Amino acid sequence: MNIALRKLALLEKNMREREEAARLEGYTTSPIDSNFKQRITQLMDKVRAI
């Protein structure tokens, strides 16, 4: 289970970095599916609360 949580955390971090890079390049929309990002963030919040 620990490996799965690490992978999810890395995925969440990678999405944040890609979104920030796109913002710095001048894109107004996110290249990442917002629904997918929201589900990953909610899942990680639930895990952090435990």
C-alpha positions, 0 to 999 in steps of 0.5 A: 500500500505504501508504494501506491500512496507514493505513486499517487503523491508523485502523480499529484506533484507532477500534475502541479508542476506541469500546470505551473509550467504551462501557466508560466509559458502563458497558457490560460487553460490547464493541459491536465484533466481537471476532473482527474486532478480533483479526484487524485487530490481528494483521494490524497486528502482522505489518506492524509487525514487518516 
